[in-house]
Structure formats: structure tokens, C-alpha cells
Amino acid sequence: MSKWRQSERHNMIAALRDLIDEASRMAKSKRAPASERIRWTRLAGQLIWYKDAILRSMSLESMENEMFVIKKQVFEKKPEQKPPPGYMYPTFAEPAKRSETQEQG
């Protein structure tokens, strides 16, 4: 799934790069009326912002994956040392434990 997601994001970023280039070219065009150049400039800015948001989410996701792997390695090396409560987030395989107040109420 991860490789598929990376390839899809790569294709999306390549398409965005083409759209940004086209919008920038049209924004600088002498033949286009001023009102259209304003719209092309605005579109180029929006596309750049969107591309930046995609790249930012990719870097955050990769950092999260790396941190999970590092935590796992550290706790495998030192099995006697348990993580403090709430340090490792529960996964979907391990459902979160309910508190006693929720069970009674």
C-alpha cells in the first residue's frame, strides 16, 4: 500500500508541476488580457500552495513511520524497560482500554 501511495503522490506532484508551469506561462503571456492574467496568477499560487501541502503531509507521514520503527527497535533491545503509559499509541490490532468510569456509567 505504501509503494502504491508513493507512486500516486509522485504522479500527482508531476501533474501539479505541469499545471503550475502552464498557469505561470499564461500569467506572463503578453497576449492574454489583464483580467485573465490575474486569474492565471491566482491559480498558479493556489496550485503551489496545494503542492506544498502534499509535500508537507508526505514528510510528516514518513517521519511518523520512522519514529514508530525506531521506538520498536529501542523497546526490542531493552525488553525489561517498558514504555511509560500513553507513550505508544494503540494500534487498530490492539483496541484501547476503557477506563473504569466509562464501564460503570
GROMACS elastic network, one bead per residue, 0.5 to 0.9 nm:
[ bonds ]
;  ai    aj funct       b0    kb
    1     4     6  0.51576   500
    1     5     6  0.61300   500
    1     6     6  0.86529   500
    2     5     6  0.50435   500
    2     6     6  0.61703   500
    2     7     6  0.86809   500
    3     6     6  0.50449   500
    3     7     6  0.61938   500
    3     8     6  0.85669   500
    4     7     6  0.52038   500
    4     8     6  0.61407   500
    4     9     6  0.85725   500
    5     8     6  0.51257   500
    5     9     6  0.61033   500
    5    10     6  0.85113   500
    6     9     6  0.51184   500
    6    10     6  0.60748   500
    6    11     6  0.86591   500
    6    58     6  0.86894   500
    7    11     6  0.62264   500
    7    12     6  0.85751   500
    8    11     6  0.50938   500
    8    12     6  0.61176   500
    8    13     6  0.86021   500
    9    13     6  0.60275   500
    9    14     6  0.84566   500
    9    54     6  0.79915   500
    9    55     6  0.88857   500
    9    58     6  0.86084   500
   10    13     6  0.51884   500
   10    14     6  0.61530   500
   10    15     6  0.86272   500
   11    14     6  0.50805   500
   11    15     6  0.61616   500
   11    16     6  0.85691   500
   12    15     6  0.51271   500
   12    16     6  0.61172   500
   12    17     6  0.85709   500
   12    51     6  0.87395   500
   13    17     6  0.60477   500
   13    18     6  0.86416   500
   13    51     6  0.65397   500
   13    54     6  0.80248   500
   13    55     6  0.84617   500
   14    17     6  0.50472   500
   14    18     6  0.63796   500
   14    19     6  0.87438   500
   15    18     6  0.51291   500
   15    19     6  0.62675   500
   15    20     6  0.86228   500
   16    20     6  0.59979   500
   16    21     6  0.84899   500
   16    47     6  0.67532   500
   16    48     6  0.80434   500
   16    50     6  0.85252   500
   16    51     6  0.67164   500
   17    20     6  0.50740   500
   17    21     6  0.61429   500
   17    22     6  0.86170   500
   17    47     6  0.84677   500
   17    48     6  0.83699   500
   17    51     6  0.81108   500
   18    21     6  0.51233   500
   18    22     6  0.61981   500
   18    23     6  0.86141   500
   19    22     6  0.50764   500
   19    23     6  0.60469   500
   19    24     6  0.84507   500
   19    44     6  0.77867   500
   19    47     6  0.76066   500
   20    23     6  0.51059   500
   20    24     6  0.59705   500
   20    25     6  0.84317   500
   20    43     6  0.80775   500
   20    44     6  0.52695   500
   20    45     6  0.81942   500
   20    47     6  0.62000   500
   20    48     6  0.68513   500
   21    24     6  0.51384   500
   21    25     6  0.60555   500
   21    26     6  0.86149   500
   21    44     6  0.80062   500
   22    25     6  0.50845   500
   22    26     6  0.61849   500
   22    27     6  0.85383   500
   22    40     6  0.88667   500
   22    44     6  0.83989   500
   23    26     6  0.51357   500
   23    27     6  0.60267   500
   23    28     6  0.86811   500
   23    37     6  0.89672   500
   23    40     6  0.52743   500
   23    41     6  0.67664   500
   23    42     6  0.88083   500
   23    43     6  0.66787   500
   23    44     6  0.52662   500
   23    47     6  0.89338   500
   24    28     6  0.63135   500
   24    29     6  0.86317   500
   24    40     6  0.69330   500
   24    41     6  0.65560   500
   24    43     6  0.87215   500
   24    44     6  0.60180   500
   24    45     6  0.89921   500
   25    28     6  0.52972   500
   25    29     6  0.61788   500
   25    40     6  0.86467   500
   26    30     6  0.85263   500
   26    31     6  0.87896   500
   26    32     6  0.71480   500
   26    36     6  0.84271   500
   26    37     6  0.66369   500
   26    40     6  0.62646   500
   26    41     6  0.81328   500
   27    30     6  0.85433   500
   27    32     6  0.78210   500
   27    34     6  0.88520   500
   27    36     6  0.76276   500
   27    38     6  0.68772   500
   27    39     6  0.77920   500
   27    40     6  0.50059   500
   27    41     6  0.52287   500
   27    42     6  0.88309   500
   27    44     6  0.82533   500
   28    31     6  0.89791   500
   28    32     6  0.83836   500
   28    37     6  0.70651   500
   28    40     6  0.88223   500
   28    41     6  0.84238   500
   29    32     6  0.56907   500
   29    33     6  0.87160   500
   29    37     6  0.74951   500
   30    33     6  0.77423   500
   30    34     6  0.88219   500
   30    37     6  0.89169   500
   32    35     6  0.81926   500
   32    36     6  0.62078   500
   32    37     6  0.62520   500
   33    36     6  0.54005   500
   33    37     6  0.63243   500
   33    38     6  0.88617   500
   34    37     6  0.50171   500
   34    38     6  0.63035   500
   34    39     6  0.88072   500
   35    38     6  0.52624   500
   35    39     6  0.65737   500
   35    40     6  0.88838   500
   36    39     6  0.50543   500
   36    40     6  0.61746   500
   36    41     6  0.85398   500
   37    40     6  0.50276   500
   37    41     6  0.60396   500
   37    42     6  0.85332   500
   38    41     6  0.51093   500
   38    42     6  0.61992   500
   38    43     6  0.86239   500
   39    42     6  0.50791   500
   39    43     6  0.61159   500
   39    44     6  0.85861   500
   40    43     6  0.50143   500
   40    44     6  0.60953   500
   40    45     6  0.86149   500
   41    44     6  0.51225   500
   41    45     6  0.62980   500
   41    46     6  0.87346   500
   42    45     6  0.51409   500
   42    46     6  0.62778   500
   42    47     6  0.86840   500
   43    46     6  0.50784   500
   43    47     6  0.61298   500
   43    48     6  0.85711   500
   44    47     6  0.51315   500
   44    48     6  0.61469   500
   44    49     6  0.86240   500
   45    48     6  0.51230   500
   45    49     6  0.62113   500
   45    50     6  0.86484   500
   46    49     6  0.50837   500
   46    50     6  0.61688   500
   46    51     6  0.86346   500
   47    50     6  0.50036   500
   47    51     6  0.60925   500
   47    52     6  0.85135   500
   48    51     6  0.51206   500
   48    52     6  0.61436   500
   48    53     6  0.86393   500
   49    52     6  0.50960   500
   49    53     6  0.62462   500
   49    54     6  0.88033   500
   50    53     6  0.50587   500
   50    54     6  0.63564   500
   50    55     6  0.87609   500
   51    54     6  0.51612   500
   51    55     6  0.62963   500
   51    56     6  0.86018   500
   52    55     6  0.51348   500
   52    56     6  0.60500   500
   52    57     6  0.86265   500
   53    56     6  0.50462   500
   53    57     6  0.61918   500
   53    58     6  0.86022   500
   54    57     6  0.52299   500
   54    58     6  0.62216   500
   54    59     6  0.87822   500
   55    58     6  0.50486   500
   55    59     6  0.63055   500
   55    60     6  0.87170   500
   56    59     6  0.52518   500
   56    60     6  0.62716   500
   56    61     6  0.86348   500
   57    60     6  0.50964   500
   57    61     6  0.60546   500
   57    62     6  0.85597   500
   58    61     6  0.51696   500
   58    62     6  0.61689   500
   58    63     6  0.85890   500
   59    62     6  0.51567   500
   59    63     6  0.61031   500
   59    64     6  0.85794   500
   60    63     6  0.51049   500
   60    64     6  0.61543   500
   60    65     6  0.86848   500
   61    64     6  0.50918   500
   61    65     6  0.62720   500
   61    66     6  0.86821   500
   62    65     6  0.50831   500
   62    66     6  0.61689   500
   62    67     6  0.85924   500
   63    66     6  0.50912   500
   63    67     6  0.61053   500
   63    68     6  0.86184   500
   64    67     6  0.51358   500
   64    68     6  0.62521   500
   64    69     6  0.87859   500
   65    68     6  0.51647   500
   65    69     6  0.63817   500
   65    70     6  0.87289   500
   66    69     6  0.51658   500
   66    70     6  0.61699   500
   66    71     6  0.86095   500
   67    70     6  0.50645   500
   67    71     6  0.60532   500
   67    72     6  0.85030   500
   68    71     6  0.51928   500
   68    72     6  0.61886   500
   68    73     6  0.87100   500
   68    88     6  0.85856   500
   69    72     6  0.51132   500
   69    73     6  0.62392   500
   69    74     6  0.87112   500
   70    73     6  0.50972   500
   70    74     6  0.61791   500
   70    75     6  0.86756   500
   71    74     6  0.51799   500
   71    75     6  0.62376   500
   71    76     6  0.85585   500
   71    88     6  0.83317   500
   72    75     6  0.53309   500
   72    76     6  0.61174   500
   72    77     6  0.87158   500
   73    76     6  0.50944   500
   73    77     6  0.62651   500
   73    78     6  0.87678   500
   74    77     6  0.52702   500
   74    78     6  0.64016   500
   74    79     6  0.85834   500
   75    78     6  0.51072   500
   75    79     6  0.56202   500
   75    80     6  0.84435   500
   75    81     6  0.70996   500
   75    82     6  0.72203   500
   75    83     6  0.76875   500
   76    79     6  0.54964   500
   77    80     6  0.89690   500
   78    81     6  0.55979   500
   78    82     6  0.81716   500
   79    82     6  0.67807   500
   82    85     6  0.88177   500
   83    86     6  0.81031   500
   83    87     6  0.61000   500
   83    88     6  0.71493   500
   84    87     6  0.55358   500
   84    88     6  0.81336   500
   85    88     6  0.76172   500
   86    89     6  0.63330   500
   86    90     6  0.84750   500
   88    91     6  0.88239   500
   89    96     6  0.88265   500
   90    93     6  0.79854   500
   90    94     6  0.58855   500
   90    95     6  0.65529   500
   90    96     6  0.59811   500
   91    94     6  0.52594   500
   91    95     6  0.68523   500
   91    96     6  0.81301   500
   92    95     6  0.60270   500
   92    96     6  0.85702   500
   94    97     6  0.87925   500
   98   101     6  0.83175   500
   98   102     6  0.65735   500
   98   103     6  0.69556   500
   99   102     6  0.55161   500
   99   103     6  0.66337   500
  100   103     6  0.51510   500
  100   104     6  0.63040   500
  100   105     6  0.86475   500
  101   104     6  0.53070   500
  101   105     6  0.60884   500
  102   105     6  0.52301   500
